[in-house]
Structures are given as structure tokens and as C-alpha cells.
Amino acid sequence: MPAAPPAVTHPPAKQPPAAERVYTHIKQAVLDRRYEGGTLLTEGDLAEAVGVSRTPVREALLRLEVEGLIKLYPKKGALVLAVSAQEIADVVETRLLVEEFAARKAVPASAKLIARLEELLDEQRRQVAAGDLAAVSVADRCFHAEIVRNAGNEILSRLYDQLRDRQLRMGVAVMEAHPGRIAANITEHTELLEAIRAGDADGAAQVVRRHVSRVKVLVRGEDR
């Protein structure tokens, strides 16, 4: 019998650099609120959690401080910054400027955009059913980002992408504090999709204004 061919072996997948792994670990935990605002993180604990030395932890923390997610305190650690009222107001104001324009620009909508929005809406429903709030927030944000990208303005799209981390963090905060808002988001996204499908530019912009403005009220705890 002919000898069996040698088994094909594949080299193990190369891991990202240590500092990148620490950065991803901390950032994701901050965005999905496993590390809530006010939490003090220490280099030692983070190094142990990710399985690295303290040097890449310091690199990651410096990067996250620049992004405004943490504040470093020498010899103490890093404090996860809470979302401020000013930050909420700034994000909502910027979202309204971008998203109302994009909603109007979406009309008349292409079949491709309608199909993509339907797909993203179905994805949101699946994530809601699974109870994964971080994934729900991502799906929520993707729905709005698709409409913004459809406007065809690259500068506007890049500006909107800079809001991503803040949007995700606020989205999880809203859903944790107001579970009923999860279903309301699905309803409002459906209304926005239907307005775009119907060619109603004014209606789409009005849905966006009502939907996005509600975020500021909810995150600040003013809704009853």
C-alpha cells in the first residue's frame, strides 16, 4: 500500500501584540460597561487578566486616556471615566446634525439600501431575543451608520464614525437603566425604515429627531 500522505499542519494563528490585546480587552469592557464609570483599574490586575506584563498595559492605558475613556493616576491606576452630561449633549447634537441630513438624503431609497436596513433590523431583533445588550447596541448603531454611509459624503461618514465608541457605551447604559427602551428602539427603527421606503423625507427626519433626542433624556435619567 502506498504510504499515507503526511498530515498538513498549519502554523498557530499569530496573536496580536500584547499592548493591542490589553487595549481591546479594556476598551470592550468599558464600552459594554463591565468596567463602569468610576471603576479604578490597576496595572497588576489588568496584566493578570490578559496574561501579559505591565509594560504593554501601560501602553494600552496611555492610548485609552487619549481617547477619553480613562484618566491615569500615577502609582494608583486608571479611573474609568463616567459619561458626562456635556458629552451626552454633544453626541446627541452631532448625531442629529448628521442623521437628519442622511435620512433626507436616503429618499428616494435604492432597493439595496432597503434590503440592507431590513437585514440589520432583523439582526437587532435576534440580538434582543438573545439578551446580549452589547450586541444589541452594536446592531442599533450599525442601522444608523448604514443610512449615514448611504448619503455618499465621506467626510460626514468619518465624522460619524468618530462617535462610535460613545454611541455604543451610551446605548448599553440606556438599555440597562430602561429595559423597555429596547422594544421602543425596534419600533422606531421600523418607523424610520417605513418612512424611507415610502419616500417620505420629512417623515424620516422627524423619526430620527424623536428617536435620537430621547437618548439624552434617558442617559441623564430624566425620563419617567
PyMOL CGO cylinders between C-alpha atoms (Angstrom):
from pymol import cmd
from pymol.cgo import CYLINDER

trace = [
    CYLINDER, 0.00, 0.00, 0.00, 1.27, 3.48, -0.75, 0.3, 1, 1, 1, 1, 1, 1,
    CYLINDER, 1.27, 3.48, -0.75, 2.30, 5.48, 2.26, 0.3, 1, 1, 1, 1, 1, 1,
    CYLINDER, 2.30, 5.48, 2.26, -0.31, 7.88, 3.54, 0.3, 1, 1, 1, 1, 1, 1,
    CYLINDER, -0.31, 7.88, 3.54, 0.47, 11.48, 2.66, 0.3, 1, 1, 1, 1, 1, 1,
    CYLINDER, 0.47, 11.48, 2.66, 1.92, 13.45, 5.55, 0.3, 1, 1, 1, 1, 1, 1,
    CYLINDER, 1.92, 13.45, 5.55, -0.62, 15.36, 7.57, 0.3, 1, 1, 1, 1, 1, 1,
    CYLINDER, -0.62, 15.36, 7.57, -0.82, 19.01, 6.68, 0.3, 1, 1, 1, 1, 1, 1,
    CYLINDER, -0.82, 19.01, 6.68, -0.03, 21.17, 9.65, 0.3, 1, 1, 1, 1, 1, 1,
    CYLINDER, -0.03, 21.17, 9.65, -0.84, 24.82, 9.90, 0.3, 1, 1, 1, 1, 1, 1,
    CYLINDER, -0.84, 24.82, 9.90, 1.16, 27.25, 11.99, 0.3, 1, 1, 1, 1, 1, 1,
    CYLINDER, 1.16, 27.25, 11.99, -0.74, 28.56, 15.01, 0.3, 1, 1, 1, 1, 1, 1,
    CYLINDER, -0.74, 28.56, 15.01, -2.58, 31.82, 14.41, 0.3, 1, 1, 1, 1, 1, 1,
    CYLINDER, -2.58, 31.82, 14.41, -0.40, 34.77, 15.29, 0.3, 1, 1, 1, 1, 1, 1,
    CYLINDER, -0.40, 34.77, 15.29, -1.71, 36.72, 18.27, 0.3, 1, 1, 1, 1, 1, 1,
    CYLINDER, -1.71, 36.72, 18.27, -1.96, 40.49, 18.12, 0.3, 1, 1, 1, 1, 1, 1,
    CYLINDER, -1.96, 40.49, 18.12, 0.78, 42.38, 20.01, 0.3, 1, 1, 1, 1, 1, 1,
    CYLINDER, 0.78, 42.38, 20.01, 0.38, 42.36, 23.79, 0.3, 1, 1, 1, 1, 1, 1,
    CYLINDER, 0.38, 42.36, 23.79, -0.45, 46.06, 24.02, 0.3, 1, 1, 1, 1, 1, 1,
    CYLINDER, -0.45, 46.06, 24.02, -3.16, 45.64, 21.38, 0.3, 1, 1, 1, 1, 1, 1,
    CYLINDER, -3.16, 45.64, 21.38, -4.69, 42.73, 23.32, 0.3, 1, 1, 1, 1, 1, 1,
    CYLINDER, -4.69, 42.73, 23.32, -4.78, 44.78, 26.52, 0.3, 1, 1, 1, 1, 1, 1,
    CYLINDER, -4.78, 44.78, 26.52, -6.24, 47.77, 24.68, 0.3, 1, 1, 1, 1, 1, 1,
    CYLINDER, -6.24, 47.77, 24.68, -9.01, 45.64, 23.14, 0.3, 1, 1, 1, 1, 1, 1,
    CYLINDER, -9.01, 45.64, 23.14, -9.79, 43.97, 26.47, 0.3, 1, 1, 1, 1, 1, 1,
    CYLINDER, -9.79, 43.97, 26.47, -10.14, 47.24, 28.39, 0.3, 1, 1, 1, 1, 1, 1,
    CYLINDER, -10.14, 47.24, 28.39, -11.94, 49.15, 25.66, 0.3, 1, 1, 1, 1, 1, 1,
    CYLINDER, -11.94, 49.15, 25.66, -14.55, 46.44, 25.10, 0.3, 1, 1, 1, 1, 1, 1,
    CYLINDER, -14.55, 46.44, 25.10, -15.15, 46.12, 28.83, 0.3, 1, 1, 1, 1, 1, 1,
    CYLINDER, -15.15, 46.12, 28.83, -15.64, 49.89, 29.11, 0.3, 1, 1, 1, 1, 1, 1,
    CYLINDER, -15.64, 49.89, 29.11, -17.99, 50.03, 26.12, 0.3, 1, 1, 1, 1, 1, 1,
    CYLINDER, -17.99, 50.03, 26.12, -20.21, 47.20, 27.33, 0.3, 1, 1, 1, 1, 1, 1,
    CYLINDER, -20.21, 47.20, 27.33, -19.98, 48.54, 30.91, 0.3, 1, 1, 1, 1, 1, 1,
    CYLINDER, -19.98, 48.54, 30.91, -18.28, 45.57, 32.53, 0.3, 1, 1, 1, 1, 1, 1,
    CYLINDER, -18.28, 45.57, 32.53, -15.90, 48.32, 33.67, 0.3, 1, 1, 1, 1, 1, 1,
    CYLINDER, -15.90, 48.32, 33.67, -18.36, 51.04, 34.66, 0.3, 1, 1, 1, 1, 1, 1,
    CYLINDER, -18.36, 51.04, 34.66, -17.60, 54.72, 35.12, 0.3, 1, 1, 1, 1, 1, 1,
    CYLINDER, -17.60, 54.72, 35.12, -15.82, 55.23, 38.44, 0.3, 1, 1, 1, 1, 1, 1,
    CYLINDER, -15.82, 55.23, 38.44, -14.05, 51.85, 38.37, 0.3, 1, 1, 1, 1, 1, 1,
    CYLINDER, -14.05, 51.85, 38.37, -10.35, 52.03, 39.29, 0.3, 1, 1, 1, 1, 1, 1,
    CYLINDER, -10.35, 52.03, 39.29, -8.21, 49.69, 37.20, 0.3, 1, 1, 1, 1, 1, 1,
    CYLINDER, -8.21, 49.69, 37.20, -4.73, 48.68, 38.30, 0.3, 1, 1, 1, 1, 1, 1,
    CYLINDER, -4.73, 48.68, 38.30, -1.86, 47.64, 36.06, 0.3, 1, 1, 1, 1, 1, 1,
    CYLINDER, -1.86, 47.64, 36.06, -1.35, 44.43, 38.01, 0.3, 1, 1, 1, 1, 1, 1,
    CYLINDER, -1.35, 44.43, 38.01, -4.95, 43.29, 37.73, 0.3, 1, 1, 1, 1, 1, 1,
    CYLINDER, -4.95, 43.29, 37.73, -5.09, 44.09, 34.03, 0.3, 1, 1, 1, 1, 1, 1,
    CYLINDER, -5.09, 44.09, 34.03, -1.81, 42.31, 33.35, 0.3, 1, 1, 1, 1, 1, 1,
    CYLINDER, -1.81, 42.31, 33.35, -3.11, 39.22, 35.12, 0.3, 1, 1, 1, 1, 1, 1,
    CYLINDER, -3.11, 39.22, 35.12, -6.48, 39.35, 33.33, 0.3, 1, 1, 1, 1, 1, 1,
    CYLINDER, -6.48, 39.35, 33.33, -4.90, 39.44, 29.87, 0.3, 1, 1, 1, 1, 1, 1,
    CYLINDER, -4.90, 39.44, 29.87, -1.81, 37.36, 30.70, 0.3, 1, 1, 1, 1, 1, 1,
    CYLINDER, -1.81, 37.36, 30.70, 0.86, 39.93, 29.87, 0.3, 1, 1, 1, 1, 1, 1,
    CYLINDER, 0.86, 39.93, 29.87, 3.50, 42.00, 31.65, 0.3, 1, 1, 1, 1, 1, 1,
    CYLINDER, 3.50, 42.00, 31.65, 2.84, 45.51, 32.92, 0.3, 1, 1, 1, 1, 1, 1,
    CYLINDER, 2.84, 45.51, 32.92, 4.68, 47.28, 30.09, 0.3, 1, 1, 1, 1, 1, 1,
    CYLINDER, 4.68, 47.28, 30.09, 2.02, 46.65, 27.40, 0.3, 1, 1, 1, 1, 1, 1,
    CYLINDER, 2.02, 46.65, 27.40, -0.65, 47.52, 29.96, 0.3, 1, 1, 1, 1, 1, 1,
    CYLINDER, -0.65, 47.52, 29.96, 0.88, 50.98, 30.34, 0.3, 1, 1, 1, 1, 1, 1,
    CYLINDER, 0.88, 50.98, 30.34, 0.97, 51.42, 26.56, 0.3, 1, 1, 1, 1, 1, 1,
    CYLINDER, 0.97, 51.42, 26.56, -2.70, 50.48, 26.27, 0.3, 1, 1, 1, 1, 1, 1,
    CYLINDER, -2.70, 50.48, 26.27, -3.76, 52.76, 29.12, 0.3, 1, 1, 1, 1, 1, 1,
    CYLINDER, -3.76, 52.76, 29.12, -1.97, 55.75, 27.59, 0.3, 1, 1, 1, 1, 1, 1,
    CYLINDER, -1.97, 55.75, 27.59, -3.82, 55.14, 24.32, 0.3, 1, 1, 1, 1, 1, 1,
    CYLINDER, -3.82, 55.14, 24.32, -7.17, 54.87, 26.08, 0.3, 1, 1, 1, 1, 1, 1,
    CYLINDER, -7.17, 54.87, 26.08, -6.53, 58.07, 28.02, 0.3, 1, 1, 1, 1, 1, 1,
    CYLINDER, -6.53, 58.07, 28.02, -6.00, 59.92, 24.74, 0.3, 1, 1, 1, 1, 1, 1,
    CYLINDER, -6.00, 59.92, 24.74, -9.38, 58.56, 23.58, 0.3, 1, 1, 1, 1, 1, 1,
    CYLINDER, -9.38, 58.56, 23.58, -11.03, 59.98, 26.70, 0.3, 1, 1, 1, 1, 1, 1,
    CYLINDER, -11.03, 59.98, 26.70, -12.21, 56.69, 28.19, 0.3, 1, 1, 1, 1, 1, 1,
    CYLINDER, -12.21, 56.69, 28.19, -9.94, 56.67, 31.25, 0.3, 1, 1, 1, 1, 1, 1,
    CYLINDER, -9.94, 56.67, 31.25, -7.89, 59.01, 33.45, 0.3, 1, 1, 1, 1, 1, 1,
    CYLINDER, -7.89, 59.01, 33.45, -4.46, 57.89, 34.61, 0.3, 1, 1, 1, 1, 1, 1,
    CYLINDER, -4.46, 57.89, 34.61, -3.33, 58.47, 38.19, 0.3, 1, 1, 1, 1, 1, 1,
    CYLINDER, -3.33, 58.47, 38.19, 0.39, 57.72, 38.76, 0.3, 1, 1, 1, 1, 1, 1,
    CYLINDER, 0.39, 57.72, 38.76, 1.02, 54.90, 41.26, 0.3, 1, 1, 1, 1, 1, 1,
    CYLINDER, 1.02, 54.90, 41.26, -2.73, 54.37, 41.70, 0.3, 1, 1, 1, 1, 1, 1,
    CYLINDER, -2.73, 54.37, 41.70, -4.12, 53.14, 38.41, 0.3, 1, 1, 1, 1, 1, 1,
    CYLINDER, -4.12, 53.14, 38.41, -6.60, 54.23, 35.79, 0.3, 1, 1, 1, 1, 1, 1,
    CYLINDER, -6.60, 54.23, 35.79, -10.08, 55.55, 36.51, 0.3, 1, 1, 1, 1, 1, 1,
    CYLINDER, -10.08, 55.55, 36.51, -12.82, 54.68, 34.02, 0.3, 1, 1, 1, 1, 1, 1,
    CYLINDER, -12.82, 54.68, 34.02, -14.48, 57.99, 33.21, 0.3, 1, 1, 1, 1, 1, 1,
    CYLINDER, -14.48, 57.99, 33.21, -18.24, 58.24, 33.52, 0.3, 1, 1, 1, 1, 1, 1,
    CYLINDER, -18.24, 58.24, 33.52, -20.26, 59.65, 30.64, 0.3, 1, 1, 1, 1, 1, 1,
    CYLINDER, -20.26, 59.65, 30.64, -20.73, 63.35, 31.38, 0.3, 1, 1, 1, 1, 1, 1,
    CYLINDER, -20.73, 63.35, 31.38, -23.86, 65.40, 30.73, 0.3, 1, 1, 1, 1, 1, 1,
    CYLINDER, -23.86, 65.40, 30.73, -21.87, 67.59, 28.34, 0.3, 1, 1, 1, 1, 1, 1,
    CYLINDER, -21.87, 67.59, 28.34, -20.64, 64.57, 26.40, 0.3, 1, 1, 1, 1, 1, 1,
    CYLINDER, -20.64, 64.57, 26.40, -24.21, 63.28, 26.06, 0.3, 1, 1, 1, 1, 1, 1,
    CYLINDER, -24.21, 63.28, 26.06, -25.42, 66.66, 24.80, 0.3, 1, 1, 1, 1, 1, 1,
    CYLINDER, -25.42, 66.66, 24.80, -22.52, 66.92, 22.34, 0.3, 1, 1, 1, 1, 1, 1,
    CYLINDER, -22.52, 66.92, 22.34, -23.07, 63.41, 20.94, 0.3, 1, 1, 1, 1, 1, 1,
    CYLINDER, -23.07, 63.41, 20.94, -26.82, 63.90, 20.53, 0.3, 1, 1, 1, 1, 1, 1,
    CYLINDER, -26.82, 63.90, 20.53, -26.36, 67.30, 18.87, 0.3, 1, 1, 1, 1, 1, 1,
    CYLINDER, -26.36, 67.30, 18.87, -23.81, 65.89, 16.41, 0.3, 1, 1, 1, 1, 1, 1,
    CYLINDER, -23.81, 65.89, 16.41, -25.93, 62.83, 15.69, 0.3, 1, 1, 1, 1, 1, 1,
    CYLINDER, -25.93, 62.83, 15.69, -28.95, 65.00, 14.91, 0.3, 1, 1, 1, 1, 1, 1,
    CYLINDER, -28.95, 65.00, 14.91, -26.99, 67.19, 12.50, 0.3, 1, 1, 1, 1, 1, 1,
    CYLINDER, -26.99, 67.19, 12.50, -25.62, 64.16, 10.64, 0.3, 1, 1, 1, 1, 1, 1,
    CYLINDER, -25.62, 64.16, 10.64, -28.52, 61.73, 10.83, 0.3, 1, 1, 1, 1, 1, 1,
    CYLINDER, -28.52, 61.73, 10.83, -31.35, 64.09, 9.92, 0.3, 1, 1, 1, 1, 1, 1,
    CYLINDER, -31.35, 64.09, 9.92, -29.41, 65.13, 6.83, 0.3, 1, 1, 1, 1, 1, 1,
    CYLINDER, -29.41, 65.13, 6.83, -28.67, 61.49, 5.95, 0.3, 1, 1, 1, 1, 1, 1,
    CYLINDER, -28.67, 61.49, 5.95, -32.31, 60.43, 6.45, 0.3, 1, 1, 1, 1, 1, 1,
    CYLINDER, -32.31, 60.43, 6.45, -33.47, 63.07, 3.99, 0.3, 1, 1, 1, 1, 1, 1,
    CYLINDER, -33.47, 63.07, 3.99, -30.70, 62.14, 1.55, 0.3, 1, 1, 1, 1, 1, 1,
    CYLINDER, -30.70, 62.14, 1.55, -31.83, 58.47, 1.73, 0.3, 1, 1, 1, 1, 1, 1,
    CYLINDER, -31.83, 58.47, 1.73, -35.03, 59.38, -0.13, 0.3, 1, 1, 1, 1, 1, 1,
    CYLINDER, -35.03, 59.38, -0.13, -35.67, 58.07, -2.74, 0.3, 1, 1, 1, 1, 1, 1,
    CYLINDER, -35.67, 58.07, -2.74, -34.07, 54.88, -1.43, 0.3, 1, 1, 1, 1, 1, 1,
    CYLINDER, -34.07, 54.88, -1.43, -32.43, 52.23, -3.54, 0.3, 1, 1, 1, 1, 1, 1,
    CYLINDER, -32.43, 52.23, -3.54, -33.58, 48.61, -3.28, 0.3, 1, 1, 1, 1, 1, 1,
    CYLINDER, -33.58, 48.61, -3.28, -30.10, 47.81, -1.96, 0.3, 1, 1, 1, 1, 1, 1,
    CYLINDER, -30.10, 47.81, -1.96, -30.43, 50.23, 0.97, 0.3, 1, 1, 1, 1, 1, 1,
    CYLINDER, -30.43, 50.23, 0.97, -33.92, 48.98, 1.87, 0.3, 1, 1, 1, 1, 1, 1,
    CYLINDER, -33.92, 48.98, 1.87, -32.73, 45.36, 1.81, 0.3, 1, 1, 1, 1, 1, 1,
    CYLINDER, -32.73, 45.36, 1.81, -29.71, 46.19, 3.99, 0.3, 1, 1, 1, 1, 1, 1,
    CYLINDER, -29.71, 46.19, 3.99, -31.83, 48.07, 6.55, 0.3, 1, 1, 1, 1, 1, 1,
    CYLINDER, -31.83, 48.07, 6.55, -34.28, 45.16, 6.71, 0.3, 1, 1, 1, 1, 1, 1,
    CYLINDER, -34.28, 45.16, 6.71, -31.35, 42.82, 7.31, 0.3, 1, 1, 1, 1, 1, 1,
    CYLINDER, -31.35, 42.82, 7.31, -29.96, 44.99, 10.11, 0.3, 1, 1, 1, 1, 1, 1,
    CYLINDER, -29.96, 44.99, 10.11, -33.40, 45.31, 11.70, 0.3, 1, 1, 1, 1, 1, 1,
    CYLINDER, -33.40, 45.31, 11.70, -33.72, 41.51, 11.73, 0.3, 1, 1, 1, 1, 1, 1,
    CYLINDER, -33.72, 41.51, 11.73, -30.26, 41.32, 13.31, 0.3, 1, 1, 1, 1, 1, 1,
    CYLINDER, -30.26, 41.32, 13.31, -31.37, 43.68, 16.08, 0.3, 1, 1, 1, 1, 1, 1,
    CYLINDER, -31.37, 43.68, 16.08, -34.40, 41.51, 16.79, 0.3, 1, 1, 1, 1, 1, 1,
    CYLINDER, -34.40, 41.51, 16.79, -32.18, 38.40, 17.03, 0.3, 1, 1, 1, 1, 1, 1,
    CYLINDER, -32.18, 38.40, 17.03, -29.79, 40.10, 19.44, 0.3, 1, 1, 1, 1, 1, 1,
    CYLINDER, -29.79, 40.10, 19.44, -32.70, 41.33, 21.57, 0.3, 1, 1, 1, 1, 1, 1,
    CYLINDER, -32.70, 41.33, 21.57, -34.04, 37.77, 21.75, 0.3, 1, 1, 1, 1, 1, 1,
    CYLINDER, -34.04, 37.77, 21.75, -30.59, 36.57, 22.81, 0.3, 1, 1, 1, 1, 1, 1,
    CYLINDER, -30.59, 36.57, 22.81, -30.47, 39.20, 25.57, 0.3, 1, 1, 1, 1, 1, 1,
    CYLINDER, -30.47, 39.20, 25.57, -26.99, 40.44, 24.61, 0.3, 1, 1, 1, 1, 1, 1,
    CYLINDER, -26.99, 40.44, 24.61, -27.16, 44.19, 25.30, 0.3, 1, 1, 1, 1, 1, 1,
    CYLINDER, -27.16, 44.19, 25.30, -23.69, 44.92, 23.95, 0.3, 1, 1, 1, 1, 1, 1,
    CYLINDER, -23.69, 44.92, 23.95, -24.58, 43.18, 20.66, 0.3, 1, 1, 1, 1, 1, 1,
    CYLINDER, -24.58, 43.18, 20.66, -27.94, 44.98, 20.57, 0.3, 1, 1, 1, 1, 1, 1,
    CYLINDER, -27.94, 44.98, 20.57, -26.12, 48.31, 20.90, 0.3, 1, 1, 1, 1, 1, 1,
    CYLINDER, -26.12, 48.31, 20.90, -23.76, 47.38, 18.05, 0.3, 1, 1, 1, 1, 1, 1,
    CYLINDER, -23.76, 47.38, 18.05, -26.66, 46.35, 15.80, 0.3, 1, 1, 1, 1, 1, 1,
    CYLINDER, -26.66, 46.35, 15.80, -28.52, 49.55, 16.69, 0.3, 1, 1, 1, 1, 1, 1,
    CYLINDER, -28.52, 49.55, 16.69, -25.54, 51.68, 15.78, 0.3, 1, 1, 1, 1, 1, 1,
    CYLINDER, -25.54, 51.68, 15.78, -24.97, 49.78, 12.51, 0.3, 1, 1, 1, 1, 1, 1,
    CYLINDER, -24.97, 49.78, 12.51, -28.55, 50.54, 11.42, 0.3, 1, 1, 1, 1, 1, 1,
    CYLINDER, -28.55, 50.54, 11.42, -27.99, 54.29, 11.75, 0.3, 1, 1, 1, 1, 1, 1,
    CYLINDER, -27.99, 54.29, 11.75, -24.48, 54.12, 10.27, 0.3, 1, 1, 1, 1, 1, 1,
    CYLINDER, -24.48, 54.12, 10.27, -25.81, 52.43, 7.13, 0.3, 1, 1, 1, 1, 1, 1,
    CYLINDER, -25.81, 52.43, 7.13, -28.14, 55.38, 6.48, 0.3, 1, 1, 1, 1, 1, 1,
    CYLINDER, -28.14, 55.38, 6.48, -25.27, 57.83, 7.05, 0.3, 1, 1, 1, 1, 1, 1,
    CYLINDER, -25.27, 57.83, 7.05, -22.97, 55.93, 4.66, 0.3, 1, 1, 1, 1, 1, 1,
    CYLINDER, -22.97, 55.93, 4.66, -25.72, 55.94, 2.06, 0.3, 1, 1, 1, 1, 1, 1,
    CYLINDER, -25.72, 55.94, 2.06, -25.56, 59.76, 1.96, 0.3, 1, 1, 1, 1, 1, 1,
    CYLINDER, -25.56, 59.76, 1.96, -22.35, 59.38, -0.04, 0.3, 1, 1, 1, 1, 1, 1,
    CYLINDER, -22.35, 59.38, -0.04, -20.41, 62.03, 1.90, 0.3, 1, 1, 1, 1, 1, 1,
    CYLINDER, -20.41, 62.03, 1.90, -17.09, 60.52, 3.02, 0.3, 1, 1, 1, 1, 1, 1,
    CYLINDER, -17.09, 60.52, 3.02, -16.22, 63.41, 5.33, 0.3, 1, 1, 1, 1, 1, 1,
    CYLINDER, -16.22, 63.41, 5.33, -19.59, 63.11, 7.05, 0.3, 1, 1, 1, 1, 1, 1,
    CYLINDER, -19.59, 63.11, 7.05, -19.17, 59.35, 7.37, 0.3, 1, 1, 1, 1, 1, 1,
    CYLINDER, -19.17, 59.35, 7.37, -15.76, 59.72, 9.00, 0.3, 1, 1, 1, 1, 1, 1,
    CYLINDER, -15.76, 59.72, 9.00, -17.16, 62.30, 11.42, 0.3, 1, 1, 1, 1, 1, 1,
    CYLINDER, -17.16, 62.30, 11.42, -19.98, 59.92, 12.32, 0.3, 1, 1, 1, 1, 1, 1,
    CYLINDER, -19.98, 59.92, 12.32, -17.54, 57.03, 12.81, 0.3, 1, 1, 1, 1, 1, 1,
    CYLINDER, -17.54, 57.03, 12.81, -15.74, 59.09, 15.46, 0.3, 1, 1, 1, 1, 1, 1,
    CYLINDER, -15.74, 59.09, 15.46, -18.89, 58.90, 17.59, 0.3, 1, 1, 1, 1, 1, 1,
    CYLINDER, -18.89, 58.90, 17.59, -18.96, 55.09, 17.53, 0.3, 1, 1, 1, 1, 1, 1,
    CYLINDER, -18.96, 55.09, 17.53, -17.46, 54.33, 20.95, 0.3, 1, 1, 1, 1, 1, 1,
    CYLINDER, -17.46, 54.33, 20.95, -19.56, 56.93, 22.73, 0.3, 1, 1, 1, 1, 1, 1,
    CYLINDER, -19.56, 56.93, 22.73, -22.73, 55.72, 21.00, 0.3, 1, 1, 1, 1, 1, 1,
    CYLINDER, -22.73, 55.72, 21.00, -22.10, 52.10, 22.00, 0.3, 1, 1, 1, 1, 1, 1,
    CYLINDER, -22.10, 52.10, 22.00, -21.40, 53.00, 25.62, 0.3, 1, 1, 1, 1, 1, 1,
    CYLINDER, -21.40, 53.00, 25.62, -24.48, 55.21, 25.90, 0.3, 1, 1, 1, 1, 1, 1,
    CYLINDER, -24.48, 55.21, 25.90, -26.61, 52.59, 24.18, 0.3, 1, 1, 1, 1, 1, 1,
    CYLINDER, -26.61, 52.59, 24.18, -25.78, 49.92, 26.75, 0.3, 1, 1, 1, 1, 1, 1,
    CYLINDER, -25.78, 49.92, 26.75, -26.33, 52.40, 29.60, 0.3, 1, 1, 1, 1, 1, 1,
    CYLINDER, -26.33, 52.40, 29.60, -29.79, 53.29, 28.29, 0.3, 1, 1, 1, 1, 1, 1,
    CYLINDER, -29.79, 53.29, 28.29, -30.87, 49.66, 27.89, 0.3, 1, 1, 1, 1, 1, 1,
    CYLINDER, -30.87, 49.66, 27.89, -29.62, 48.67, 31.33, 0.3, 1, 1, 1, 1, 1, 1,
    CYLINDER, -29.62, 48.67, 31.33, -31.45, 51.55, 33.00, 0.3, 1, 1, 1, 1, 1, 1,
    CYLINDER, -31.45, 51.55, 33.00, -34.57, 51.41, 30.80, 0.3, 1, 1, 1, 1, 1, 1,
    CYLINDER, -34.57, 51.41, 30.80, -35.21, 47.85, 29.55, 0.3, 1, 1, 1, 1, 1, 1,
    CYLINDER, -35.21, 47.85, 29.55, -38.46, 48.97, 27.95, 0.3, 1, 1, 1, 1, 1, 1,
    CYLINDER, -38.46, 48.97, 27.95, -36.45, 51.14, 25.61, 0.3, 1, 1, 1, 1, 1, 1,
    CYLINDER, -36.45, 51.14, 25.61, -35.16, 48.06, 23.77, 0.3, 1, 1, 1, 1, 1, 1,
    CYLINDER, -35.16, 48.06, 23.77, -38.53, 47.32, 22.21, 0.3, 1, 1, 1, 1, 1, 1,
    CYLINDER, -38.53, 47.32, 22.21, -39.13, 51.03, 21.59, 0.3, 1, 1, 1, 1, 1, 1,
    CYLINDER, -39.13, 51.03, 21.59, -35.88, 51.22, 19.60, 0.3, 1, 1, 1, 1, 1, 1,
    CYLINDER, -35.88, 51.22, 19.60, -37.03, 48.39, 17.35, 0.3, 1, 1, 1, 1, 1, 1,
    CYLINDER, -37.03, 48.39, 17.35, -40.37, 50.14, 16.83, 0.3, 1, 1, 1, 1, 1, 1,
    CYLINDER, -40.37, 50.14, 16.83, -38.73, 53.47, 15.97, 0.3, 1, 1, 1, 1, 1, 1,
    CYLINDER, -38.73, 53.47, 15.97, -36.24, 51.85, 13.62, 0.3, 1, 1, 1, 1, 1, 1,
    CYLINDER, -36.24, 51.85, 13.62, -39.15, 50.16, 11.88, 0.3, 1, 1, 1, 1, 1, 1,
    CYLINDER, -39.15, 50.16, 11.88, -40.90, 53.53, 11.56, 0.3, 1, 1, 1, 1, 1, 1,
    CYLINDER, -40.90, 53.53, 11.56, -37.73, 55.06, 10.11, 0.3, 1, 1, 1, 1, 1, 1,
    CYLINDER, -37.73, 55.06, 10.11, -37.37, 52.24, 7.60, 0.3, 1, 1, 1, 1, 1, 1,
    CYLINDER, -37.37, 52.24, 7.60, -41.01, 52.57, 6.53, 0.3, 1, 1, 1, 1, 1, 1,
    CYLINDER, -41.01, 52.57, 6.53, -40.69, 56.35, 6.07, 0.3, 1, 1, 1, 1, 1, 1,
    CYLINDER, -40.69, 56.35, 6.07, -37.62, 55.85, 3.89, 0.3, 1, 1, 1, 1, 1, 1,
    CYLINDER, -37.62, 55.85, 3.89, -39.33, 53.07, 1.96, 0.3, 1, 1, 1, 1, 1, 1,
    CYLINDER, -39.33, 53.07, 1.96, -42.35, 55.31, 1.38, 0.3, 1, 1, 1, 1, 1, 1,
    CYLINDER, -42.35, 55.31, 1.38, -40.18, 58.15, 0.07, 0.3, 1, 1, 1, 1, 1, 1,
    CYLINDER, -40.18, 58.15, 0.07, -41.16, 60.43, 2.97, 0.3, 1, 1, 1, 1, 1, 1,
    CYLINDER, -41.16, 60.43, 2.97, -38.04, 62.52, 3.59, 0.3, 1, 1, 1, 1, 1, 1,
    CYLINDER, -38.04, 62.52, 3.59, -39.70, 64.82, 6.14, 0.3, 1, 1, 1, 1, 1, 1,
    CYLINDER, -39.70, 64.82, 6.14, -41.20, 61.86, 7.99, 0.3, 1, 1, 1, 1, 1, 1,
    CYLINDER, -41.20, 61.86, 7.99, -37.85, 60.07, 8.12, 0.3, 1, 1, 1, 1, 1, 1,
    CYLINDER, -37.85, 60.07, 8.12, -36.15, 63.18, 9.53, 0.3, 1, 1, 1, 1, 1, 1,
    CYLINDER, -36.15, 63.18, 9.53, -38.87, 63.56, 12.16, 0.3, 1, 1, 1, 1, 1, 1,
    CYLINDER, -38.87, 63.56, 12.16, -38.46, 59.95, 13.30, 0.3, 1, 1, 1, 1, 1, 1,
    CYLINDER, -38.46, 59.95, 13.30, -34.70, 60.48, 13.60, 0.3, 1, 1, 1, 1, 1, 1,
    CYLINDER, -34.70, 60.48, 13.60, -35.14, 63.65, 15.65, 0.3, 1, 1, 1, 1, 1, 1,
    CYLINDER, -35.14, 63.65, 15.65, -37.58, 62.00, 18.08, 0.3, 1, 1, 1, 1, 1, 1,
    CYLINDER, -37.58, 62.00, 18.08, -35.52, 58.81, 18.31, 0.3, 1, 1, 1, 1, 1, 1,
    CYLINDER, -35.52, 58.81, 18.31, -32.08, 60.37, 18.82, 0.3, 1, 1, 1, 1, 1, 1,
    CYLINDER, -32.08, 60.37, 18.82, -33.28, 63.17, 21.13, 0.3, 1, 1, 1, 1, 1, 1,
    CYLINDER, -33.28, 63.17, 21.13, -34.68, 60.55, 23.50, 0.3, 1, 1, 1, 1, 1, 1,
    CYLINDER, -34.68, 60.55, 23.50, -31.14, 59.27, 24.17, 0.3, 1, 1, 1, 1, 1, 1,
    CYLINDER, -31.14, 59.27, 24.17, -30.15, 62.46, 26.03, 0.3, 1, 1, 1, 1, 1, 1,
    CYLINDER, -30.15, 62.46, 26.03, -33.21, 62.28, 28.26, 0.3, 1, 1, 1, 1, 1, 1,
    CYLINDER, -33.21, 62.28, 28.26, -32.75, 58.60, 29.07, 0.3, 1, 1, 1, 1, 1, 1,
    CYLINDER, -32.75, 58.60, 29.07, -28.99, 58.60, 29.71, 0.3, 1, 1, 1, 1, 1, 1,
    CYLINDER, -28.99, 58.60, 29.71, -29.35, 61.56, 32.06, 0.3, 1, 1, 1, 1, 1, 1,
    CYLINDER, -29.35, 61.56, 32.06, -32.10, 59.73, 33.92, 0.3, 1, 1, 1, 1, 1, 1,
    CYLINDER, -32.10, 59.73, 33.92, -34.73, 62.38, 33.26, 0.3, 1, 1, 1, 1, 1, 1,
    CYLINDER, -34.73, 62.38, 33.26, -37.31, 60.04, 31.75, 0.3, 1, 1, 1, 1, 1, 1,
    CYLINDER, -37.31, 60.04, 31.75, -40.00, 58.58, 34.00, 0.3, 1, 1, 1, 1, 1, 1,
]
cmd.load_cgo(trace, "trace")
